[in-house]
């Protein structure tokens, strides 16, 4: 079972127990997102629910590896070097809920 969530303008496929690096979030402790695009149960049925929620616990805040940005114009004696380290928040997915119930076999399709 998994869910597709949107965070920081990007989409992530997450499952309970996964650790995902998201764009920097101003949160500590637990995070709850209602921006769920799709969920899939253990049978592989993919749906787009209206009332889905993904909860996660913040693991760490940090910075990615440095990306070098190099500008160069030939024959003009112009060189410029700059670096950038993108901040991130690592979160561990603790649960996926659909209509207030934990996602399991048949929960996304409404079966019992």
C-alpha positions in Angstrom: 0.0 0.0 0.0 1.2 3.5 -0.8 0.1 7.0 -1.4 1.2 9.8 -3.7 1.5 13.2 -1.9 2.4 16.7 -3.1 4.9 18.8 -1.1 7.0 21.7 -2.2 5.7 21.5 -5.8 6.9 17.9 -6.2 5.1 14.6 -6.0 6.3 11.7 -3.8 5.3 8.1 -3.6 5.3 7.1 0.0 4.5 4.0 2.1 4.4 3.6 5.9 7.9 3.3 7.2 9.5 5.2 4.3 12.0 8.1 5.0 11.5 10.8 2.5 13.5 14.1 2.0 11.0 16.9 1.4 11.6 20.6 0.7 12.3 22.5 3.9 9.3 22.5 6.2 8.8 24.8 9.2 7.6 22.0 11.5 8.8 19.9 14.3 7.4 16.7 15.7 4.7 15.4 13.5 3.4 16.5 10.1 -0.1 15.9 8.7 -0.8 16.5 5.0 -4.2 16.4 3.3 -2.7 17.0 -0.1 -3.0 13.3 -1.2 -3.3 12.8 -4.9 -3.8 9.0 -5.0 -3.7 5.9 -2.8 -3.3 2.3 -3.5 -4.2 -0.7 -1.2 -2.4 -4.0 -1.0 -4.3 -5.4 -4.0 -3.0 -2.7 -6.3 -6.2 -0.7 -6.7 -5.3 3.0 -7.3 -8.0 5.6 -6.4 -8.1 9.4 -5.9 -9.8 9.8 -2.5 -11.4 13.0 -1.3 -10.7 12.5 2.4 -7.2 11.1 2.7 -4.5 12.0 5.1 -0.8 11.1 5.5 1.0 11.5 8.8 4.7 11.7 9.2 7.3 12.3 12.0 10.2 14.7 11.4 13.5 12.8 11.5 16.0 15.6 10.7 16.6 18.9 9.1 19.7 19.4 6.9 21.3 20.5 3.7 21.9 18.5 0.5 25.2 18.2 -1.3 26.6 21.3 -2.8 25.7 22.0 -6.4 28.2 24.2 -8.2 26.9 26.8 -10.6 29.6 28.0 -13.1 29.1 30.8 -15.6 31.7 31.3 -18.3 31.9 33.4 -21.4 34.7 32.5 -23.7 37.1 35.1 -25.1 35.7 37.7 -22.6 37.7 36.8 -19.5 34.5 36.2 -17.6 34.2 33.4 -15.0 31.9 33.2 -12.0 31.5 30.3 -9.6 28.8 29.9 -7.0 27.5 27.1 -4.9 24.1 26.2 -3.5 23.0 23.7 -0.8 19.3 23.1 -0.8 17.8 22.7 2.7 15.5 19.7 3.3 13.4 18.0 6.0 13.6 14.3 6.3 10.3 12.7 7.5 9.3 9.1 8.3 5.8 8.2 7.1 3.9 6.8 10.1 0.4 6.2 8.6 -2.0 6.7 5.7 -5.7 7.2 6.4 -8.6 7.2 4.0 -12.0 8.5 5.3 -10.6 8.4 8.9 -9.6 4.7 8.7 -6.0 3.4 8.3 -5.3 2.2 4.8 -5.4 -1.5 4.4 -7.0 -4.1 2.1 -10.2 -2.7 0.7 -10.1 0.6 2.6 -9.4 2.7 -0.5 -12.2 1.1 -2.5 -14.8 1.2 0.3 -14.9 -2.6 0.8 -14.9 -4.2 4.2 
